[in-house]
Amino acid sequence: MQRTESHACFGGMQEVWQHESGTLGCTTKFGIYLPPQVREGACPVLYWLSGLTCSEQNFITKAGAQRYAAEHGVIVVAPDTSPRGVGVPDVEGYDLGIGAGFYVNATQAPWDSHYRMHDYVVHELTGLIEAQFPATQARSISGHSMGGHGALVLALRNPGRYRSVSAFSPIVAPSRVPWGEKAFTAYLGEDRDAWRAWDACELVANAAERLPLLVDQGDADEFLEPQLQPQRLRDACDAAGYPLTLRLQPGYDHSYYFISSFIGEHIAHHAQALS
Ligand SMILES: N[C@@H](CCC(=O)N[C@@H](CSC=O)C(=O)NCC(=O)O)C(=O)O
């Protein structure tokens, strides 16, 4: 494992590390913010999952999360959004292949050789963070758009692993919108029954635990109706009796300007559950 960036930031350090991932079968990078409190002892960890087209860089350079992570003493880990590099399958278009791993374990060739972002984030990356950094086993998870879908699905699929979950503009029902239908057909195959295990609105019906769940959605988001449809999550949570705080934020779009406006509230949400 090799550190490729190191920057002092709000009394802590923003770093980027690169390592060989056995799960992904390639070299991959992650960002990690280490708040000043790590000098006194191990800190809890918030995992952030980014959206389509992102690498480990977008969140750490655009969201402004470090100020709040330093205030609350939370480590923030931001992995890449897919495997990448020589030999990793890709196609034209921003919404499939590199930059678009959708946080699933692909079952279909050629994707199944590398696209295992669920297992990478839940098992390999978490194990590495807890072994190599001053991190406790208290974990929370958040993300944006495709990464919001990832945060919801990883939390719902892995009861006991995370203390809280949140999302900005998540793809809540990937089985029913074009971004998800395209990705799931490629990664999981034509059988829609297999998609249910990767769809937050399906998973919430049988959720084994109730985590503090916060979702923010801008009402000026160009993807709101075609791809996001947060009312589907509202309906699924109501039917399952799963408490959800869903906030429609007037005037906000899908960008990191939106994320940076509310990331402080999301980190406070997680810090409360992690303390
Ligand atoms: N057509 C756009 C689509 C890419 C885009 O909007 N990506 C978002 C996430 S969308 C859902 O997962 C994003 O976070 N972009 C990176 C950023 O820094 O803003 C395009 O190709 O640009």
Ligand as a Chemical Component Dictionary entry (heavy atoms), coordinates in Angstrom:
data_LIG
# 
_chem_comp.id                   LIG 
_chem_comp.type                 NON-POLYMER 
_chem_comp.pdbx_formal_charge   0 
_chem_comp.three_letter_code    LIG 
# 
loop_
_chem_comp_atom.comp_id 
_chem_comp_atom.atom_id 
_chem_comp_atom.alt_atom_id 
_chem_comp_atom.type_symbol 
_chem_comp_atom.charge 
_chem_comp_atom.model_Cartn_x 
_chem_comp_atom.model_Cartn_y 
_chem_comp_atom.model_Cartn_z 
_chem_comp_atom.pdbx_ordinal 
LIG N1  N1  N 0 -23.942 13.610 -17.858 1  
LIG C1  C1  C 0 -23.175 13.822 -16.687 2  
LIG C2  C2  C 0 -23.514 12.751 -15.688 3  
LIG C3  C3  C 0 -22.508 12.557 -14.630 4  
LIG C4  C4  C 0 -22.914 13.139 -13.290 5  
LIG O1  O1  O 0 -23.744 14.001 -13.134 6  
LIG N2  N2  N 0 -22.272 12.581 -12.270 7  
LIG C5  C5  C 0 -22.550 12.971 -10.899 8  
LIG C6  C6  C 0 -23.165 11.797 -10.204 9  
LIG S1  S1  S 0 -24.606 11.265 -11.077 10 
LIG C7  C7  C 0 -25.091 9.810  -10.341 11 
LIG O2  O2  O 0 -24.426 8.965  -9.913  12 
LIG C8  C8  C 0 -21.283 13.427 -10.236 13 
LIG O3  O3  O 0 -21.107 13.309 -9.050  14 
LIG N3  N3  N 0 -20.372 13.986 -11.047 15 
LIG C9  C9  C 0 -19.046 14.370 -10.586 16 
LIG C10 C10 C 0 -18.919 15.772 -10.103 17 
LIG O4  O4  O 0 -17.813 16.108 -9.597  18 
LIG O5  O5  O 0 -19.877 16.572 -10.175 19 
LIG C11 C11 C 0 -21.699 13.888 -17.057 20 
LIG O6  O6  O 0 -21.207 13.005 -17.769 21 
LIG O7  O7  O 0 -21.036 14.829 -16.621 22 
# 
loop_
_chem_comp_bond.comp_id 
_chem_comp_bond.atom_id_1 
_chem_comp_bond.atom_id_2 
_chem_comp_bond.value_order 
_chem_comp_bond.pdbx_ordinal 
LIG N1  C1  SING 1  
LIG C1  C2  SING 2  
LIG C1  C11 SING 3  
LIG C2  C3  SING 4  
LIG C3  C4  SING 5  
LIG C4  O1  DOUB 6  
LIG C4  N2  SING 7  
LIG N2  C5  SING 8  
LIG C5  C6  SING 9  
LIG C5  C8  SING 10 
LIG C6  S1  SING 11 
LIG S1  C7  SING 12 
LIG C7  O2  DOUB 13 
LIG C8  O3  DOUB 14 
LIG C8  N3  SING 15 
LIG N3  C9  SING 16 
LIG C9  C10 SING 17 
LIG C10 O4  DOUB 18 
LIG C10 O5  SING 19 
LIG C11 O6  DOUB 20 
LIG C11 O7  SING 21 
# 
